[in-house]
Amino acid sequence: SFERVTADGKKKVRKSLTAEPPLNYASLGELFDSKLELDARVSQLASSDEIIDKQREKLKAMAAQIQELKKNVGVGVPQAAEQQEAVKILKEKNENLLKTIADMEKELAEAKKGGGNGGKNKDDNNLKDSLIQDYKGKLDETGLVPAGICPGKTAKDPPPVPKPGMPGSLENAPVAVVEKKPANGEGGLAAMLAGKQAKIAAKPKDNKAEKAKAALQKLGLPDKKPIKPNVKMTHVFWSVIPPDQLEGTIWPELSDQSVKFDIKHFEESFGKKAAKKLARTTTAAPGTMTKHVEVVHLIDSQRQQNLGIALKRMRLKNKEIKSAVITMDDTVLSPATVNVLVDICPTAEEKQLLDKYIKDGSDPKVLGPEEKYLYEVSQIPRLQERLQCLRTKHEFGYHARKILDITKLTRNAVVEVEKSEPFKRILEIILALGNYANGGTPRGAAWGFKLDVLGKLANVKDTGHTTMMHYLYHLLEDQYPELLKKFHLPAASKVTQLSLTDVSGDLNALSKAVQQIKSEIQHPPFTKGDRFQKVMEKFEVRASKDVVRLQTDFESVRSDFQKLAIRFGESGPQVQPSSFFSSLVTFEHDLKRVAKQVAKMREDAERKDKAEKEKLRRQTLRKLKKLQQSTGDPDLFDAYKKANSGDTAEVIERFIDRYKAEKMKKQNSKKQ
């Protein structure tokens, strides 16, 4: 062990290395850190010398200027006063510069003596300084540790190296990658920081604002002034269409500046207040023959059961089915029958099984009813393809009409929305309300918005119990009543469940089915009575023309819809008629729902008013009845009944007049 004295004068004992000590990586790391600090200090000293030399050159230049000015100072020189003032200023600069040079030379001298930091490092860590002083840039005998890394040890007395697997072994020690210093001595942390600063400075600046400004200038649109509401508003969370995507849309044609509405009322409404196998045992396994009551089954029980059910449902003999398929008899092969026949066509494995059974000389008469059917129809070549073509013939008209109807509905909806001026005007009003509500936020000062926000207006609640949809309805009712009357999208409501992708898939499937027919009719008849080619040739010619016409119409409608979507700022493969038109139809339904709610509220208010009037009338009746009882006048109540029409105030007034007239009449009669 050895002792060392710390900065506070206390002795500190360090234990010597034992036979199996860990390598002193901590000291080695401190040594490398100190080396980096020394590099930085040397670099600073070199920089200080250069600075002093530059300051001296400036000083010489200033002295030369002073001498030149002194020569010009005297009588008869017009600018004498100004030059004297300049000489004075230069002298002051000269004195300050001399003082700066003196201070820098003093600091440089102290730094060269090792006292540039006031001996801070030496006071803080004596062990570290001793390691640096002992380090001579050489390795010890192990070739691993720098000489002098361990106090009290010399290069000839290295610490023992741990064996593999022992504590301190270099097997799993992390390898430090040390960056090579530049040749001019300027390295270390300063160089690393300079490199990072250069990378940061080289990063391109965000020019979104410049792009937006350029896009607006291209469209001839001014910059929108940001709106700052007087109170904190409930925001409309719409997706703003960027200025560089406005070209080709309807939004540059609209102006929210022309919309008039009561800002104070809007703020009161939407300002935020301070403050969610059935297996049969008698049936043989596939590929084997089992004789049970002289019946042979070659297929598995599940397939046998399915075939039996299908054959019983058709109620046709095997030969009748075979003959109908060959002669293309539509009276037998109905669409439902053809669908069943396609599902129970014999597979390739079943054909091989039946062929092997017959080639082996077995009797086909002992086969089960299901196997007999498979054997009978398997003699027709390309049976499954033939039946599929026949199914296409039966179903072609249905699928073609379906695609044609969808195409027409989509075209009608596109034309309806494109020509709907009330809808565009309502969008303009919503844009104005939303821009005011979003004033002072990134969503404010928008030129347009995604249409999905139309379905969110009913969720933007005001300070009471109503929503922005209610506010919009009242605004339309009060100031734009013609828009409420004319805004109607009946065609759009019929295409909210349509997908052009699905229609395109159906059309492609129909086209492939017709192509299959065209391919199948190339095969010659396999027997004399085969009418497949004759029947299908005529159908294929007509169906091919219909498919081409459907494809042309569909592509035209799809193009028109995509143009419409782009006009409203919507684009991309995810934009389908179902999502696009659903937003509009949902908005229309919400507006109608709010209209019904407002009408009901008004009816309730009117009913309540009538009830209050009726209550007041009844109270008056009771009072009059008491008055009749107290006066003993039998005609008083009848007179009121005759006058009981109109509002209560009028009833009472007329009753009093009538009562006075009758009383006067009675008095006159008594006098007579």
C-alpha positions as CSV (number, residue, x, y, z in Angstrom):
1,S,0.0,0.0,0.0
2,F,1.0,3.7,-0.3
3,E,0.0,7.0,1.0
4,R,-0.8,10.3,-0.7
5,V,-1.7,13.7,0.7
6,T,-4.9,15.3,-0.6
7,A,-5.6,19.0,-1.1
8,D,-7.1,19.4,2.4
9,G,-3.9,17.9,4.0
10,K,-5.4,14.6,4.9
11,K,-3.6,11.3,4.3
12,K,-5.3,8.8,2.1
13,V,-4.2,5.2,1.8
14,R,-4.5,3.2,-1.4
15,K,-4.2,-0.6,-1.3
16,S,-1.7,-2.2,-3.5
17,L,-2.7,-4.6,-6.2
18,T,-3.0,-8.2,-5.1
19,A,-2.3,-11.2,-7.2
20,E,-5.7,-11.0,-9.0
21,P,-6.7,-7.3,-9.1
22,P,-8.9,-5.8,-11.8
23,L,-7.2,-3.6,-14.3
24,N,-7.5,0.1,-13.4
25,Y,-9.8,1.2,-16.2
26,A,-11.0,4.2,-14.3
27,S,-7.5,5.7,-14.0
28,L,-6.9,4.9,-17.7
29,G,-10.1,6.8,-18.6
30,E,-9.0,9.8,-16.5
31,L,-5.7,9.8,-18.2
32,F,-7.3,9.9,-21.6
33,D,-9.6,12.8,-20.5
34,S,-6.6,14.7,-19.2
35,K,-4.8,14.2,-22.5
36,L,-7.8,15.7,-24.3
37,E,-7.8,18.7,-21.9
38,L,-4.1,19.3,-22.6
39,D,-4.7,19.2,-26.3
40,A,-7.4,21.8,-25.9
41,R,-5.2,24.0,-23.8
42,V,-2.3,23.8,-26.3
43,S,-4.8,24.7,-29.0
44,Q,-5.9,27.7,-27.0
45,L,-2.4,28.9,-26.4
46,A,-1.6,28.7,-30.1
47,S,-4.8,30.7,-30.8
48,S,-3.8,33.3,-28.2
49,D,-0.5,33.9,-29.9
50,E,-2.2,34.4,-33.2
51,I,-4.7,36.9,-31.7
52,I,-1.9,38.9,-30.0
53,D,0.0,39.2,-33.3
54,K,-3.2,40.4,-35.1
55,Q,-3.8,43.0,-32.4
56,R,-0.3,44.3,-32.7
57,E,-0.8,44.6,-36.5
58,K,-4.0,46.6,-35.8
59,L,-2.1,48.8,-33.4
60,K,0.6,49.6,-35.9
61,A,-2.1,50.5,-38.5
62,M,-3.8,52.8,-36.0
63,A,-0.5,54.5,-35.1
64,A,0.1,55.1,-38.8
65,Q,-3.3,56.7,-39.1
66,I,-2.7,59.0,-36.2
67,Q,0.6,60.2,-37.7
68,E,-1.1,60.9,-41.0
69,L,-3.9,62.9,-39.3
70,K,-1.4,64.9,-37.2
71,K,0.3,66.1,-40.4
72,N,-3.0,67.5,-41.6
73,V,-3.9,69.3,-38.4
74,G,-3.2,73.0,-38.6
75,V,-4.4,76.5,-39.7
76,G,-5.9,76.6,-43.2
77,V,-7.1,73.1,-43.2
78,P,-11.0,73.1,-43.4
79,Q,-11.5,69.8,-41.6
80,A,-9.0,70.5,-38.8
81,A,-11.6,70.2,-36.0
82,E,-13.0,66.9,-37.3
83,Q,-9.5,65.5,-37.8
84,Q,-8.5,66.5,-34.2
85,E,-11.6,64.6,-33.0
86,A,-10.6,61.6,-35.0
87,V,-7.1,61.7,-33.6
88,K,-8.6,61.7,-30.1
89,I,-10.8,58.7,-30.8
90,L,-8.0,56.8,-32.3
91,K,-5.7,57.5,-29.3
92,E,-8.4,56.1,-27.0
93,K,-8.8,53.0,-29.1
94,N,-5.0,52.7,-29.1
95,E,-4.8,52.8,-25.4
96,N,-7.6,50.2,-25.0
97,L,-5.9,47.9,-27.5
98,L,-2.6,48.2,-25.6
99,K,-4.4,47.3,-22.4
100,T,-6.1,44.3,-24.0
101,I,-2.7,43.1,-25.4
102,A,-1.1,43.4,-22.0
103,D,-3.9,41.4,-20.3
104,M,-3.7,38.7,-23.0
105,E,0.1,38.4,-22.6
106,K,-0.3,38.1,-18.9
107,E,-2.9,35.3,-19.2
108,L,-0.8,33.6,-21.8
109,A,2.2,33.6,-19.5
110,E,0.1,32.2,-16.7
111,A,-1.3,29.5,-19.0
112,K,2.2,28.5,-20.1
113,K,3.3,28.1,-16.5
114,G,0.3,25.7,-15.9
115,G,-1.6,28.2,-13.8
116,G,-4.2,29.2,-16.5
117,N,-7.0,27.7,-14.4
118,G,-5.7,28.9,-11.1
119,G,-4.4,25.5,-10.1
120,K,-7.9,24.3,-10.0
121,N,-7.2,20.9,-11.6
122,K,-4.2,20.3,-9.3
123,D,-6.2,21.1,-6.2
124,D,-9.2,19.1,-7.3
125,N,-7.4,15.9,-8.2
126,N,-3.8,15.4,-7.1
127,L,-3.9,11.7,-8.2
128,K,-4.9,12.7,-11.6
129,D,-2.1,15.3,-11.9
130,S,0.4,12.7,-10.7
131,L,-0.7,10.2,-13.3
132,I,-0.3,12.8,-16.0
133,Q,3.1,13.8,-14.7
134,D,4.3,10.2,-14.6
135,Y,2.9,9.3,-18.0
136,K,5.8,9.4,-20.6
137,G,3.7,8.1,-23.6
138,K,5.1,4.6,-23.2
139,L,3.5,1.3,-22.4
140,D,4.6,-1.0,-19.6
141,E,5.9,-4.6,-20.1
142,T,2.4,-6.0,-20.6
143,G,1.8,-3.8,-23.7
144,L,-1.6,-3.0,-22.4
145,V,-1.2,-0.3,-19.7
146,P,0.7,3.0,-20.1
147,A,3.8,3.2,-18.0
148,G,3.1,5.0,-14.7
149,I,-0.6,4.3,-14.7
150,C,-0.4,2.8,-11.3
151,P,1.3,5.0,-8.6
152,G,4.3,3.4,-7.1
153,K,4.8,1.0,-10.0
154,T,7.4,1.4,-12.7
155,A,7.5,0.1,-16.3
156,K,9.6,-2.8,-15.1
157,D,7.1,-3.7,-12.4
158,P,3.8,-4.0,-14.2
159,P,0.6,-5.1,-12.5
160,P,-0.3,-8.8,-13.2
161,V,-2.6,-9.3,-16.2
162,P,-5.9,-11.2,-15.3
163,K,-6.3,-14.5,-17.0
164,P,-9.3,-15.2,-19.4
165,G,-12.5,-15.6,-17.4
166,M,-11.1,-13.8,-14.3
167,P,-12.3,-10.4,-13.0
168,G,-10.7,-7.7,-15.0
169,S,-10.0,-9.8,-18.1
170,L,-10.1,-8.0,-21.4
171,E,-12.3,-10.7,-23.0
172,N,-15.5,-8.7,-22.4
173,A,-14.0,-5.3,-22.0
174,P,-15.6,-2.6,-24.2
175,V,-13.4,-1.3,-26.9
176,A,-13.1,2.5,-27.0
177,V,-12.9,4.1,-30.5
178,V,-10.6,7.1,-30.3
179,E,-10.9,9.6,-33.1
180,K,-7.6,10.6,-34.7
181,K,-6.6,14.2,-34.0
182,P,-5.8,16.6,-36.9
183,A,-2.2,17.2,-37.7
184,N,-2.2,20.9,-36.8
185,G,-2.9,20.1,-33.1
186,E,-6.4,21.5,-33.1
187,G,-8.5,18.6,-31.9
188,G,-10.4,17.2,-28.9
189,L,-13.8,18.4,-27.8
190,A,-13.6,21.8,-29.6
191,A,-13.1,20.1,-33.0
192,M,-16.1,17.8,-32.3
193,L,-18.3,20.7,-31.3
194,A,-17.2,22.7,-34.3
195,G,-18.2,19.8,-36.6
196,K,-21.6,19.5,-35.0
197,Q,-22.2,23.2,-35.3
198,A,-21.3,23.0,-39.0
199,K,-23.7,20.1,-39.5
200,I,-26.5,22.1,-37.8
201,A,-25.8,25.1,-39.9
202,A,-25.8,23.0,-43.1
203,K,-29.3,21.7,-42.4
204,P,-31.8,23.3,-44.8
205,K,-34.3,25.6,-43.2
206,D,-38.0,24.9,-43.3
207,N,-39.5,26.9,-46.2
208,K,-43.2,25.9,-45.7
209,A,-44.2,29.5,-45.4
210,E,-42.4,30.4,-48.6
211,K,-44.0,27.6,-50.5
212,A,-47.5,28.5,-49.2
213,K,-46.9,32.2,-50.2
214,A,-45.7,31.2,-53.7
215,A,-48.8,28.9,-54.2
216,L,-51.2,31.7,-53.2
217,Q,-49.4,34.1,-55.5
218,K,-49.7,31.6,-58.4
219,L,-53.5,31.4,-57.8
220,G,-53.8,35.2,-57.4
221,L,-54.9,34.9,-53.8
222,P,-53.9,37.2,-51.0
223,D,-52.5,36.0,-47.6
224,K,-55.3,35.4,-45.2
225,K,-55.1,37.7,-42.1
226,P,-55.1,35.6,-38.9
227,I,-58.2,36.0,-36.8
228,K,-57.9,36.6,-33.1
229,P,-61.2,36.0,-31.3
230,N,-62.1,38.1,-28.3
231,V,-62.5,35.0,-26.2
232,K,-61.1,31.5,-26.2
233,M,-63.2,29.5,-28.7
234,T,-64.3,25.9,-29.0
235,H,-62.2,24.7,-31.9
236,V,-63.4,23.0,-35.1
237,F,-61.0,20.1,-35.6
238,W,-60.8,20.0,-39.4
239,S,-58.0,19.0,-41.8
240,V,-56.8,22.1,-43.5
241,I,-56.0,21.9,-47.2
242,P,-52.5,23.4,-47.7
243,P,-52.2,26.3,-50.2
244,D,-50.1,24.2,-52.6
245,Q,-53.1,21.8,-53.0
246,L,-55.7,24.4,-53.7
247,E,-55.2,24.5,-57.4
248,G,-58.1,22.8,-59.3
249,T,-60.4,22.8,-56.2
250,I,-63.5,24.9,-55.6
251,W,-62.0,26.6,-52.5
252,P,-60.3,29.5,-54.4
253,E,-63.8,30.4,-55.8
254,L,-65.2,30.7,-52.3
255,S,-64.8,33.6,-49.9
256,D,-65.5,33.4,-46.2
257,Q,-64.9,37.1,-45.9
258,S,-68.3,37.8,-47.5
259,V,-70.2,35.8,-44.9
260,K,-72.0,37.9,-42.4
261,F,-72.9,36.6,-38.9
262,D,-73.2,37.9,-35.4
263,I,-69.7,37.6,-34.0
264,K,-70.7,38.5,-30.5
265,H,-73.5,35.9,-30.5
266,F,-71.1,33.3,-32.0
267,E,-68.5,34.0,-29.2
268,E,-71.2,33.7,-26.6
269,S,-72.3,30.4,-28.0
270,F,-69.0,28.8,-28.7
271,G,-66.6,30.6,-26.3
272,K,-65.0,28.3,-23.8
273,K,-66.0,28.9,-20.2
274,A,-63.2,29.3,-17.6
275,A,-62.9,26.6,-15.4
276,K,-65.7,9.2,-23.4
277,K,-67.7,-35.8,-39.3
278,L,-70.5,-37.9,-39.3
279,A,-68.6,-41.1,-40.4
280,R,-70.5,-44.2,-41.5
281,T,-68.9,-47.5,-40.3
282,T,-70.2,-49.4,-43.4
283,T,-68.3,-47.0,-45.8
284,A,-64.9,-47.7,-47.0
285,A,-62.0,-45.3,-46.6
286,P,-61.1,-43.3,-49.7
287,G,-59.3,-45.4,-52.4
288,T,-60.6,-48.8,-51.1
289,M,-63.5,-50.9,-52.1
290,T,-66.0,-52.2,-49.6
291,K,-68.9,-54.5,-50.4
292,H,-71.9,-53.9,-48.3
293,V,-75.3,-55.3,-49.5
294,E,-73.7,-55.5,-52.9
295,V,-73.0,-51.7,-53.0
296,V,-69.5,-50.4,-53.5
297,H,-68.5,-47.0,-52.2
298,L,-65.2,-45.4,-53.4
299,I,-65.5,-41.9,-51.9
300,D,-65.5,-40.8,-48.2
301,S,-68.6,-40.6,-46.2
302,Q,-68.8,-36.8,-46.0
303,R,-68.5,-36.4,-49.8
304,Q,-71.0,-39.2,-50.3
305,Q,-73.5,-37.4,-48.0
306,N,-73.2,-34.1,-49.7
307,L,-73.6,-35.7,-53.2
308,G,-76.6,-37.6,-52.0
309,I,-78.3,-34.5,-50.7
310,A,-77.6,-32.5,-53.9
311,L,-78.9,-35.3,-56.2
312,K,-82.1,-35.8,-54.2
313,R,-82.7,-32.0,-54.4
314,M,-82.5,-32.0,-58.2
315,R,-84.7,-35.1,-58.6
316,L,-83.1,-35.9,-61.9
317,K,-81.7,-39.1,-63.3
318,N,-78.0,-39.3,-64.1
319,K,-78.6,-39.8,-67.8
320,E,-81.0,-36.8,-67.9
321,I,-78.3,-34.6,-66.3
322,K,-75.7,-35.9,-68.8
323,S,-78.0,-35.3,-71.8
324,A,-79.0,-31.9,-70.7
325,V,-75.3,-30.8,-70.3
326,I,-74.4,-32.1,-73.8
327,T,-77.5,-30.5,-75.5
328,M,-77.4,-27.3,-73.4
329,D,-81.1,-27.8,-72.5
330,D,-82.1,-24.7,-70.5
331,T,-85.4,-26.3,-69.5
332,V,-83.5,-28.8,-67.4
333,L,-80.4,-26.8,-66.5
334,S,-81.9,-24.0,-64.6
335,P,-79.6,-21.5,-62.8
336,A,-80.1,-23.2,-59.5
337,T,-79.4,-26.6,-61.0
338,V,-76.3,-25.4,-62.7
339,N,-74.9,-24.0,-59.4
340,V,-75.4,-27.3,-57.7
341,L,-73.8,-29.2,-60.6
342,V,-70.7,-27.0,-60.5
343,D,-70.3,-27.7,-56.8
344,I,-70.6,-31.5,-57.1
345,C,-68.4,-31.9,-60.2
346,P,-66.1,-34.9,-60.0
347,T,-62.5,-34.0,-58.9
348,A,-59.3,-35.3,-60.6
349,E,-58.7,-37.8,-57.8
350,E,-62.3,-39.2,-58.1
351,K,-61.9,-39.5,-61.9
352,Q,-58.7,-41.5,-61.4
353,L,-60.3,-43.7,-58.8
354,L,-63.3,-44.5,-61.0
355,D,-61.1,-45.1,-64.1
356,K,-59.0,-47.6,-62.1
357,Y,-62.1,-49.3,-60.9
358,I,-63.4,-49.8,-64.4
359,K,-60.0,-50.8,-65.9
360,D,-59.7,-53.5,-63.2
361,G,-62.8,-55.1,-64.7
362,S,-65.1,-54.3,-61.8
363,D,-68.8,-54.0,-62.4
364,P,-70.0,-50.3,-62.4
365,K,-73.5,-51.5,-61.6
366,V,-72.6,-52.4,-58.0
367,L,-71.4,-48.8,-57.3
368,G,-73.3,-46.6,-54.9
369,P,-75.7,-44.0,-56.4
370,E,-73.2,-41.2,-55.8
371,E,-70.3,-43.0,-57.5
372,K,-72.7,-43.9,-60.4
373,Y,-73.4,-40.2,-60.9
374,L,-69.7,-39.3,-60.8
375,Y,-68.9,-42.0,-63.3
376,E,-71.7,-41.0,-65.7
377,V,-70.9,-37.2,-65.9
378,S,-67.1,-37.8,-65.9
379,Q,-67.4,-39.0,-69.4
380,I,-68.1,-35.4,-70.5
381,P,-64.7,-33.7,-71.3
382,R,-64.1,-30.4,-69.5
383,L,-67.3,-30.7,-67.6
384,Q,-66.5,-28.2,-64.9
385,E,-65.4,-25.5,-67.4
386,R,-68.6,-26.2,-69.5
387,L,-70.8,-25.8,-66.4
388,Q,-69.0,-22.6,-65.4
389,C,-69.6,-21.1,-68.9
390,L,-73.2,-22.0,-68.6
391,R,-73.5,-20.4,-65.2
392,T,-71.9,-17.2,-66.7
393,K,-74.6,-17.3,-69.5
394,H,-77.4,-17.5,-66.8
395,E,-75.9,-14.8,-64.5
396,F,-74.4,-12.4,-67.1
397,G,-77.6,-10.3,-67.4
398,Y,-77.9,-9.8,-63.6
399,H,-74.3,-8.8,-63.1
400,A,-74.3,-6.5,-66.2
401,R,-77.4,-4.7,-65.0
402,K,-76.0,-4.3,-61.5
403,I,-72.8,-2.7,-62.8
404,L,-74.8,-0.5,-65.2
405,D,-77.1,0.6,-62.4
406,I,-74.2,1.5,-60.1
407,T,-72.5,3.4,-62.9
408,K,-75.6,5.5,-63.5
409,L,-76.2,6.2,-59.8
410,T,-72.6,7.3,-59.4
411,R,-72.8,9.6,-62.4
412,N,-76.1,11.1,-61.2
413,A,-74.5,11.8,-57.7
414,V,-71.4,13.3,-59.3
415,V,-73.4,15.7,-61.5
416,E,-75.7,16.6,-58.6
417,V,-72.9,17.6,-56.2
418,E,-71.0,19.4,-58.9
419,K,-74.0,21.6,-59.8
420,S,-75.2,22.2,-56.3
421,E,-74.6,25.9,-55.7
422,P,-76.5,25.8,-52.3
423,F,-74.0,23.2,-51.0
424,K,-71.0,25.3,-52.1
425,R,-72.5,28.3,-50.4
426,I,-73.1,26.4,-47.2
427,L,-69.4,25.2,-47.3
428,E,-68.5,28.9,-47.5
429,I,-70.4,29.7,-44.4
430,I,-68.9,26.8,-42.5
431,L,-65.4,28.0,-43.6
432,A,-66.1,31.4,-42.1
433,L,-67.4,30.0,-38.8
434,G,-64.5,27.5,-38.5
435,N,-61.9,30.1,-39.3
436,Y,-63.2,32.4,-36.6
437,A,-63.5,29.6,-34.0
438,N,-59.9,28.5,-34.9
439,G,-58.5,32.0,-34.8
440,G,-55.1,32.2,-33.3
441,T,-54.3,28.5,-33.9
442,P,-52.6,26.6,-36.8
443,R,-56.0,25.6,-38.0
444,G,-57.1,29.2,-38.5
445,A,-56.9,31.3,-41.6
446,A,-57.7,28.2,-43.7
447,W,-58.6,28.3,-47.4
448,G,-60.4,25.0,-47.3
449,F,-61.1,21.9,-45.2
450,K,-61.6,18.2,-45.6
451,L,-65.2,17.2,-45.9
452,D,-65.1,14.8,-43.0
453,V,-65.5,17.7,-40.7
454,L,-69.1,18.0,-41.8
455,G,-70.0,15.0,-39.7
456,K,-68.2,16.5,-36.7
457,L,-70.2,19.8,-36.4
458,A,-72.8,18.0,-34.4
459,N,-70.1,17.2,-31.8
460,V,-68.9,20.8,-31.4
461,K,-70.9,21.9,-28.4
462,D,-71.5,25.5,-27.3
463,T,-71.7,26.8,-23.8
464,G,-75.3,25.6,-23.5
465,H,-76.9,22.3,-24.7
466,T,-76.8,22.9,-28.5
467,T,-74.1,22.4,-31.1
468,M,-72.5,24.2,-34.0
469,M,-74.9,22.4,-36.3
470,H,-77.8,24.2,-34.4
471,Y,-76.0,27.5,-34.8
472,L,-75.5,26.9,-38.5
473,Y,-79.2,26.0,-38.9
474,H,-80.4,29.1,-37.1
475,L,-77.9,31.2,-39.2
476,L,-79.2,29.7,-42.4
477,E,-82.8,30.1,-41.3
478,D,-82.4,33.7,-40.4
479,Q,-80.1,35.1,-43.1
480,Y,-80.0,32.4,-45.9
481,P,-83.4,30.7,-45.9
482,E,-83.2,30.0,-49.6
483,L,-80.2,27.7,-49.0
484,L,-82.2,25.6,-46.6
485,K,-85.0,25.2,-49.2
486,K,-82.8,24.3,-52.1
487,F,-80.1,22.2,-50.4
488,H,-81.0,18.6,-51.2
489,L,-78.9,15.7,-52.4
490,P,-81.2,12.7,-53.2
491,A,-78.8,11.1,-55.8
492,A,-75.9,11.2,-53.4
493,S,-77.9,9.3,-50.7
494,K,-78.2,6.3,-53.1
495,V,-74.4,5.7,-53.5
496,T,-73.3,5.9,-49.9
497,Q,-72.7,2.1,-49.8
498,L,-70.9,1.9,-53.1
499,S,-67.2,1.1,-53.7
500,L,-65.6,1.7,-57.1
501,T,-63.0,-0.9,-56.1
502,D,-65.7,-3.6,-55.6
503,V,-67.4,-2.6,-58.9
504,S,-64.1,-2.8,-60.7
505,G,-63.5,-6.3,-59.3
506,D,-67.0,-7.4,-60.4
507,L,-66.4,-6.0,-63.9
508,N,-63.0,-7.8,-64.2
509,A,-64.5,-11.1,-63.0
510,L,-67.3,-10.7,-65.6
511,S,-64.7,-10.0,-68.3
512,K,-62.7,-13.0,-67.3
513,A,-65.8,-15.2,-67.4
514,V,-66.5,-14.1,-71.0
515,Q,-62.9,-14.7,-71.9
516,Q,-63.3,-18.2,-70.5
517,I,-66.3,-18.8,-72.8
518,K,-64.3,-17.5,-75.8
519,S,-61.5,-20.0,-74.9
520,E,-63.9,-22.9,-74.4
521,I,-65.7,-22.5,-77.7
522,Q,-62.4,-23.2,-79.5
523,H,-62.7,-26.8,-78.5
524,P,-64.6,-28.9,-81.1
525,P,-67.8,-30.9,-80.1
526,F,-66.9,-34.2,-78.5
527,T,-70.0,-36.0,-79.8
528,K,-72.7,-35.5,-82.5
529,G,-75.3,-34.0,-80.2
530,D,-72.9,-31.5,-78.5
531,R,-74.4,-28.0,-78.9
532,F,-72.1,-26.1,-76.5
533,Q,-70.1,-24.4,-79.3
534,K,-73.2,-23.4,-81.2
535,V,-75.1,-22.0,-78.3
536,M,-72.1,-20.2,-76.7
537,E,-70.8,-18.5,-79.8
538,K,-73.8,-16.3,-80.2
539,F,-73.8,-15.4,-76.5
540,E,-70.0,-14.7,-76.5
541,V,-70.3,-12.1,-79.3
542,R,-73.1,-10.2,-77.5
543,A,-71.5,-10.5,-74.1
544,S,-68.1,-9.2,-75.3
545,K,-69.7,-6.1,-76.7
546,D,-71.6,-5.5,-73.5
547,V,-68.5,-5.9,-71.4
548,V,-66.6,-3.3,-73.5
549,R,-69.4,-0.9,-73.2
550,L,-69.6,-1.4,-69.4
551,Q,-65.9,-0.9,-69.1
552,T,-66.0,2.3,-71.0
553,D,-68.9,3.7,-69.0
554,F,-67.3,2.7,-65.7
555,E,-63.9,4.3,-66.5
556,S,-65.7,7.5,-67.6
557,V,-67.7,7.6,-64.3
558,R,-64.6,6.8,-62.2
559,S,-62.7,9.6,-63.9
560,D,-65.6,12.1,-63.3
561,F,-65.8,11.1,-59.6
562,Q,-62.0,11.5,-59.1
563,K,-62.2,15.0,-60.7
564,L,-65.1,15.9,-58.4
565,A,-63.2,14.6,-55.3
566,I,-60.2,16.7,-56.3
567,R,-62.4,19.7,-56.7
568,F,-63.3,19.4,-53.1
569,G,-59.8,18.8,-51.9
570,E,-60.1,15.0,-51.6
571,S,-57.8,12.7,-53.4
572,G,-56.1,9.3,-53.1
573,P,-57.1,5.7,-53.7
574,Q,-58.8,5.6,-50.3
575,V,-61.4,8.1,-51.5
576,Q,-64.5,6.1,-52.6
577,P,-68.0,7.2,-53.4
578,S,-69.1,5.5,-50.1
579,S,-66.9,7.8,-47.9
580,F,-67.1,10.9,-50.1
581,F,-70.9,11.0,-50.5
582,S,-71.5,9.7,-47.0
583,S,-70.0,12.8,-45.5
584,L,-72.4,15.0,-47.6
585,V,-75.5,12.8,-46.9
586,T,-74.7,12.6,-43.2
587,F,-74.4,16.4,-43.1
588,E,-77.8,16.8,-44.9
589,H,-79.4,14.4,-42.4
590,D,-77.9,16.2,-39.4
591,L,-79.2,19.5,-40.8
592,K,-82.7,18.0,-41.2
593,R,-82.6,16.4,-37.7
594,V,-81.7,19.8,-36.2
595,A,-84.6,21.3,-38.2
596,K,-87.0,18.8,-36.6
597,Q,-85.6,19.4,-33.2
598,V,-86.0,23.2,-33.5
599,A,-89.6,22.7,-34.8
600,K,-90.4,20.4,-31.9
601,M,-88.9,22.9,-29.4
602,R,-91.1,25.6,-30.9
603,E,-94.2,23.4,-30.7
604,D,-93.4,22.7,-27.1
605,A,-93.0,26.4,-26.4
606,E,-96.2,27.2,-28.1
607,R,-98.0,24.4,-26.3
608,K,-96.6,25.6,-23.0
609,D,-97.8,29.1,-23.8
610,K,-101.3,27.9,-24.5
611,A,-101.4,25.8,-21.4
612,E,-100.5,28.9,-19.3
613,K,-103.2,30.9,-21.0
614,E,-105.7,28.1,-20.4
615,K,-104.7,28.0,-16.8
616,L,-105.2,31.8,-16.5
617,R,-108.7,31.4,-18.1
618,R,-109.7,28.7,-15.7
619,Q,-108.6,30.8,-12.8
620,T,-110.7,33.7,-14.1
621,L,-113.7,31.3,-14.4
622,R,-113.3,30.3,-10.8
623,K,-113.2,33.9,-9.7
624,L,-116.3,34.8,-11.6
625,K,-118.1,31.8,-10.2
626,K,-117.3,33.0,-6.7
627,L,-118.4,36.5,-7.7
628,Q,-121.7,35.1,-8.9
629,Q,-122.2,33.2,-5.7
630,S,-121.4,36.3,-3.7
631,T,-123.6,38.7,-5.7
632,G,-126.5,36.3,-6.2
633,D,-126.7,37.3,-9.9
634,P,-127.8,34.1,-11.8
635,D,-127.0,35.6,-15.2
636,L,-123.4,36.6,-14.3
637,F,-121.8,33.2,-15.2
638,D,-123.9,32.8,-18.4
639,A,-122.8,36.2,-19.5
640,Y,-119.2,35.3,-19.1
641,K,-119.7,32.0,-21.1
642,K,-121.1,34.0,-24.0
643,A,-118.2,36.3,-23.9
644,N,-115.7,33.3,-23.6
645,S,-113.7,33.6,-26.8
646,G,-110.2,35.0,-27.5
647,D,-107.5,35.7,-25.0
648,T,-108.2,35.9,-21.3
649,A,-107.7,39.7,-21.2
650,E,-110.2,40.2,-24.0
651,V,-112.7,37.8,-22.4
652,I,-112.6,39.7,-19.1
653,E,-112.9,43.1,-20.8
654,R,-115.9,41.9,-22.9
655,F,-117.5,40.3,-19.9
656,I,-117.2,43.5,-17.9
657,D,-118.7,45.6,-20.7
658,R,-121.5,43.1,-21.1
659,Y,-122.1,42.9,-17.4
660,K,-122.3,46.7,-17.2
661,A,-124.7,46.9,-20.1
662,E,-127.0,44.3,-18.6
663,K,-126.9,46.0,-15.2
664,M,-127.7,49.3,-16.8
665,K,-130.5,47.7,-18.7
666,K,-132.0,46.3,-15.5
667,Q,-131.7,49.6,-13.7
668,N,-133.6,51.3,-16.6
669,S,-136.3,48.7,-16.5
670,K,-136.8,49.2,-12.8
671,K,-137.1,53.0,-13.2
672,Q,-139.8,52.5,-15.9
